[in-house]
Amino acid sequence: MADTTGHPTEPGVTSETESPMRPSSWRHIGPGIVVAATGVGAGDLVATLIAGSSFGYTLLWAAIVGCLVKISLAEAAGRWHLSTGRTLFDGWASLGRWTTWFFAVYAVVWGFVYGAAAMSSSALPLQALFPDVMDLKWWAIACGLTGLVFVWFNRYAVFEKVMTVLVGVMFLVTVYLAIRVTPNLPDAFAGLLPVLPDEKDSVLNTLGLIGGVGGTITLAAYGYWVNAKGWTDTGWMKVMRLDNRVAYATTGIFVVAMLFVGAEMLHSANVAIASGDKGLIQLGDILEAEYGSATAKFFLIGFFATSYTSLIGVWHGVSLMFADFVARLRPGTEAARGEEVASGARERSWPFRAYLLWLTFPPIVLLFQDQPFRLVIIYGVLGAAFLPFLAGTLLWLLNSARTPRAWRNGPLSNTMLALAGLLFLVLCVKQIWDQPWSEFF
């Protein structure tokens, strides 16, 4: 997306001529599959199902726009890592100490609450598949512990292969369901026209769908996975961009397929499902009544793959970010940090493993009691604030002298990042406004 022609490279910065451009090839695809699998969780599929059940195919265009917005964000994160040889944390730290404080609070609070949510989401389809084996809480703990062990003992290469297999399962299940419900293709094509439903709050619902298509902290983790893959200079820029586009094309297929299911199975029958992960359990029951137990079980396997990829993806990607965050606080470690990226040592570092433990064990407490009310509100606000923070800081970094001139933003990148920042800011304000603050104090 960047304007990469006609600009000299700044002194002391490696230029694209010093890093021969590798030809883009499908055999290199990897980090994009990881970010797509991690970013699309059960909540995204439910939101798309509800959009289909409420508005039919009307908001199909919004789901596609959501994918384009995320392409611009992930591409910007990857371009920063490859063009500067520095991590996103280096960039954030150059903007002021406030970024460090924001991430420190975010990582602690968000990780604590998200850990419990991810474990519960992965447990739901397992309990539905094996209802007599054990309680939901113990399934959740088992998911968290297996995710911990898997990420603890495996490096990126194995992690990527497992994620690719699980994405394959997600792909087969969602495409099968979309075909099974026999979508109305003329109505679907009409849904590509950017129109809004006539219902109340249709603008906010539309913005929520656009912003919710695979939009999480894993967009920021993409640059770290790019480095973990061994892509560390501008010679990999074309490969990274192909990888990123494949990622969100895959995401687009997931969400469009689920919108088809919502439009055909729920909207036409005027059936409503609950928001949140339990909405997918309801869909499983509807599928069983309509198409039989085999289809329902196949769907639940896909539901598990969707939730579990988000779990292990966050366990790996955000732990990488936290390890870099801790390393950034220790002065004089620039060279060591570069060697960590190249050798994969960051995945064996104590901060990486400490955050893995934080994501796994403290959240187990929340599985046995109601989530602390104030903590959940803070979690919601921080989560809503992260994506406007990411879009705004990338816009700042990639238009400044911190980025080599040849790889700074062009008009298209600036437009997409500005639109993303505005979109997420509106959604952030809405999230903050909707919180029950009167009960907080």
Secondary structure, 3 states (H helix, E strand, C coil): CCCCCCCCCCCCCCCCCCCCCCCCCHHHCCHHHHHHHHHCCHHHHHHHHHHHHHHCCCCHHHHHHHHHHHHHHHHHHHHHHHHHCCCHHHHHHHCCHHHHHHHHHHHHHHHHHHHHHHHHHHHHHHHHHCCCCCCHHHHHHHHHHHHHHHHHHCCHHHHHHHHHHHHHHHHHHHHHHHHHCCCCHHHHHHCCCCCCCCCCCHHHHHHHHHHHCCCCCHHHHHHHHHHHCCCCCHHHHHHHHHHHHHHHHHHHHHHHHHHHHHHHHHHCCCCCCCCCCHHHHHHHHHHHHHHCHHHHHHHHHHHHHHHHHHHHHHHHHHHHHHHHHHHHHCCCCHHHHHHHHHHCHHHHCHHHHHHHHHHHHHHHHHHCCCCCHHHHHHHHHHHHHHHHHHHHHHHHHCCCCCCCHHHCCCHHHHHHHHHHHHHHHHHHHHHHHHCCHHHHC
